[in-house]
C-alpha cells in the first residue's frame, strides 16, 4: 500500500493485519502514537513494530517450496 503522507512513516495496523486486512495507521503528533481508522488499535511505534513482527510469523515460509510431505 502506498504511503499516504499523514505521518513520519505509515505502518500496517497489527490488529487488522492479523485478519489479512492491509490498513495504514495514522500518526498523532500531539499524543505521539499511531492509530487505526478501522479498528480501535492505538500504540507507540515500538508497539506497532512488535505487533507487526508477531504477524510475520505466519508468512515465514512464504517463499519456500515444499516438495516432500511425510504424512505416511
C-alpha positions in Angstrom: 0.0 0.0 0.0 1.3 3.4 -0.8 2.3 6.0 1.8 -0.5 8.5 2.4 1.8 11.1 3.9 -0.1 11.6 7.1 2.9 10.9 9.4 6.6 10.1 9.5 6.2 6.6 8.3 3.0 4.7 7.8 2.8 1.2 9.3 0.3 -1.5 8.9 -2.2 -1.9 11.8 -1.2 -5.2 13.6 -4.8 -5.9 14.6 -6.1 -5.5 11.1 -3.1 -7.3 9.6 -3.8 -10.4 11.7 -7.2 -10.5 9.9 -5.5 -10.2 6.5 -6.5 -6.5 6.0 -3.9 -4.1 4.8 -4.8 -0.9 6.6 -2.3 2.0 7.1 -2.1 3.6 10.5 -2.0 7.3 11.1 0.3 9.3 13.4 -1.0 11.7 16.0 1.8 14.2 16.8 0.2 15.5 20.0 -0.1 12.1 21.6 2.9 10.7 19.8 1.2 7.5 18.9 -0.2 5.7 15.9 -3.9 4.9 15.5 -6.0 2.9 13.1 -9.2 4.3 11.5 -10.8 0.9 11.0 -10.3 -0.6 14.5 -9.6 0.6 18.0 -5.8 -0.1 17.9 -3.5 2.7 19.1 0.1 2.4 20.2 3.6 3.7 20.1 6.0 3.0 17.3 7.6 0.2 19.3 4.2 -1.5 20.0 3.3 -1.3 16.3 6.6 -2.8 15.2 6.4 -5.6 17.7 2.8 -6.4 16.7 3.8 -6.5 13.0 6.7 -8.8 13.8 4.3 -11.2 15.6 2.2 -11.3 12.5 5.1 -12.0 10.2 5.5 -15.4 11.8 2.5 -16.5 9.6 4.4 -15.7 6.4 7.8 -17.2 7.5 7.9 -19.9 4.8 6.0 -18.0 2.1 8.8 -18.2 -0.5 9.8 -21.8 0.4 8.6 -24.6 -1.8 7.6 -27.8 -0.1 8.0 -30.9 -2.3 8.1 -33.8 0.2 5.4 -34.4 2.7 6.0 -37.0 5.5 2.4 -38.0 6.2 3.0 -41.7 5.7 
